[in-house]
Amino acid sequence: MVEAAPQAMIMVDADGCMVYVNAQAEKLFAYPREEMLSQSVSMLVPEGVRERHPTLRQQYMRAPSTREMGGGRDLYGQTSDGRQIPLEVGLNPIRAPEGDFVIVSIIDISERKRQESVLHDQAARIRAIFETAVDGIIVIDAKGVIETVNPATERLFGYQASEVVGKNIRMLMPEPDRGRHDGYLAHYRETGERRIIGIGRETNAQRKDGSIFPIELAISEMTIAGESRFTGVIRDITERRKAEVDLQEQVQETKQALQRLRDTQTQLVQSERLASLGGLVAGVSHEVNTPLGIGVTAASFLAEQVAEVSRKVDEGKLTRQLFADFIRNCKESTDILSNNLQRAAELIQSFKRVAVDQSSERPRRIDVGSYIDELLLSLKPKFKRTPHEVRVNCPENMCIDTVPGALSQILTNLLMNSLTHAFKDGRSGVMEINVLKADDGIVLQFRDNGCGIPAENLGKIFDPFFTTCRAQGGSGLGLHIVFSLVHQVLGGRIFVESSAESGTLFNIELPHSIPSNNAVESPNEPGR
């Protein structure tokens, strides 16, 4: 039985000599059995303890007693190659006719020690994490009693650990959570349903000074020695909440700023329209003044002739020849008056149509060529003092259903843009408006032979507020308005090509009629 025992066994006599060793003892200490028999058991004791071992053995032999395995302090043995191994030793004294003996049972606990060391290291690491964690960590039992807290929890709540350990976790909760917490725990213990407050969500906590603050709480369950424990990880999210509020305020401010920007843009667009109407008024006054002036002159001459004839009649000196001259002058004057008043009326009617169109967005059918002529008539004062020429090429009876005011604004802005930017060197230039028939509408081409648009600016000319002449009062809205009117109002498309050699070409594709749903494209499409 001793030979077959799983542990090493040695029998020692009263003098400490080994009188029997089993195979496991040979294996454990790496000595052959014959080298151990009759030798002092001290040879198996580490050298640091070997000198004291006889004294310790004698003390034991004076009052021998059974010592179970694992009793007492940790012991070590020494193998034949000098290695020290941790041992668990049991002693069993035996009294026989031959004398007193002690049977020593020995187990190598190296693996146990290694595992204990690993567990100790793990526990130390866990403790270090627990102690240095930024977030608060609280462990409570199944009844909600706090068992331990980390330093972050102390800082978070303002309590010392000694003030909260052994107390119910509800002391750290504000109402109404404080009054409900025990009910949540009881419900969980009875049903297992996870309704413990704060699992994976935001809630509030209460400090020692009574202040309430928002936290993010995560709770996990564990079992220790068959009993449930709950670990709560608590993060103060006061700064996050403040940042969220600040962000919401910034978003709101950004929305308001964007709305103000849109309102400003709308006002600027309206100002551009009013400026166009102002130019129209200037055209009216300039063009109508000529026929009216001629009419006034004719009327004055006629009045003089009437006064002269009336005086001759009073004096009795009216002759046949004088009367004939009077009749001829009256006819010529009335013809002049009639023609010039008719011309003034036509001009006013033309200007009226253009003005109404520019202030209205209602669609109607127009003859494109005639409408362009009327528009150019209103812009004539702008070009009279310049060396530039405006040419129009449009087939007769080219009619479309469109918004005339938008078309007028588009052509006006393109003409003014060329007048302002294309001929900065003072040379004379040509601006052409060509109307071409297309399958589904018309193509309106506007071309100038000016200096062109720099390549780096070509992709930005339709952007709102982009201008190279801000110092000269440019708003940067002219071509943006053109783009918006073409796409959003007329349901068409606009493309631009430009070079320093050939000038600038705008191709505007317009449908025969206004579509019900106009697709708005990016204003940065440079051309095709």
C-alpha positions, 0 to 999 in steps of 0.5 A, a space after each residue: 500500500 505504501 509503495 502504491 501510494 500517490 504521494 512520497 512516503 518516508 519512515 524515520 526513526 527516533 534519531 532521524 534516520 530514514 528506514 524506509 522510502 517508497 518509489 514516489 520519494 525516490 522520484 520526488 527527491 531524485 535519489 536512489 533508494 539505497 542512497 537515502 536509507 540509513 541517512 538522516 532525513 536532514 539531507 532532504 531539507 534545504 541547506 538554510 534549514 538543515 542546521 536547525 532541523 535536528 533541534 526541530 525534530 527533537 522538539 517534535 519527538 518529545 511530544 509527537 502528534 499527527 499533523 495532517 497534510 497542509 497543516 502548519 507553515 509552507 515547507 520546502 525540500 531539496 532534491 539531489 541536484 540542489 533544487 528547492 521544491 515547495 512541499 505539503 507534509 503530513 506527520 504520523 507518529 508510530 510506536 512499535 516494539 522496535 522503537 518510535 517512528 514517524 511516517 512522513 507523507 509528502 506532496 509536491 505542491 509546485 504546480 499549486 504554488 504556480 497557479 496561486 502565483 498566477 492568480 495572485 498576479 491576476 488579482 493584483 492586476 485586477 486590483 490595479 485596474 480597479 484602483 486606477 480606473 477613471 470611472 467609478 466602480 461599485 460592487 453590491 450584493 444581491 440585497 443592494 449592500 455596497 461591498 467595495 468601491 474604488 477611489 474614482 467612486 470616492 472622488 465622484 460622490 464625495 464619500 470615503 469608502 468607509 462611509 458607503 461600504 455596508 450601506 445600501 446603494 440607494 444612498 447614492 441615488 436621487 428620488 424617484 430612483 431611490 425609492 424604487 431601487 429595492 423593488 427592482 432588486 426584489 423583482 429581479 431576485 424573484 423573476 430573473 427579469 433584468 429590470 435593475 435601474 440604469 442597465 446600459 442607459 443614462 440616469 442620475 446620481 446624487 453626491 454627498 453634498 446633495 447635488 445631482 449629476 447625470 451618469 452613464 451606468 453599466 451593470 453586470 452580474 457575477 456569481 461568487 461562492 454561489 451568491 450573486 454580486 452586481 458590479 456597476 461602472 459609473 461615468 460622470 457625463 456632465 461635460 458630455 451633456 454640456 457639450 451636447 447642449 452647446 452643440 445644439 445651441 451651435 446647430 441652432 445658431 448655424 441654422 439661424 445664420 443660414 436662414 439669415 444668409 438665405 434671406 440676405 441672398 433673397 434680398 440681394 436677388 430682389 435688389 438685382 431685379 430692382 436695379 434692372 427695373 431702374 435701368 428700364 426706367 432710364 431706358 424709358 426716359 431716354 428713348 421716349 424723350 426723343 419722339 416727345 421732344 420732336 412732338 413738342 417742337 411740332 406742336 410749338 411750331 403749329 401754335 405759332 402758325 395758328 397765332 400768325 394766321 389769327 393775327 392776319 385775319 384780325 388785320 384783314 391781311 390774310 391772303 390765299 397764299 398765306 392760308 395755303 402755306 398755313 394748311 400745308 404747315 398744319 398737315 406737316 406738323 400734325 403728321 409729325 405729332 401723330 408719328 412721334 406720339 405713336 412712336 412714344 406710345 409703342 415705346 411705352 407699351 414695349 417698356 411696360 411689357 418688359 417691366 411687368 415681365 421682370 416683376 412677374 413669374 407667370 408664364 406666357 407665350 412669346 415670340 423670342 426674337 421680338 421679345 429680345 428686340 424689346 429687351 435690347 431697346 430698354 438697355 439701349 442707354 447702357 450701350 450708347 456710350 460704348 463702342 460695343 455692338 450687340 447682334 441678334 440672330 433669331 428665326 422668325 416666329 420662334 415661339 415658346 411658352 416661358 416666363 418672360 421676366 426670367 428670360 429678360 433677367 437672364 439676358 440682362 445679366 449676361 449682357 451686363 456681365 460682358 459689358 463689365 468684365 469682358 472688355 476691360 482693356 477698352 477695346 470695342 467688342 461684339 456681343 451676339 445673341 443667337 437662337 437655335 431650334 432644338 428637338 425639345 425646345 430652343 438653344 439660346 447662345 450668348 457669346 462675346 469676343 472679350 478677354 474670357 474667364 480665367 480657367 481657375 475661375 470657370 468652375 466658380 462663376 455660378 457660385 453665389 457671391 463669387 466676384 473678381 470685382 468686389 472692390 468695384 461694387 460687384 455683388 457676385 450674384 449676377 451669374 448665380 441668378 442666371 443659373 438659378 433662373 435657368 434651372 429652377 424657373 425655366 427648367 433648362 440647363 446652362 453651360 459655359 465655355 471660355 478662353 482668352 482667344 475666343 471669349 466666352 460662350 454661354 449655351 442655354 437649353 430651354 424647353 418649349 414649355 415650363 415643366 411642372 417639376 424642375 430639377 435643380 443641378 449643381 451650380 459648379 458644372 463648368 460646361 461640356 
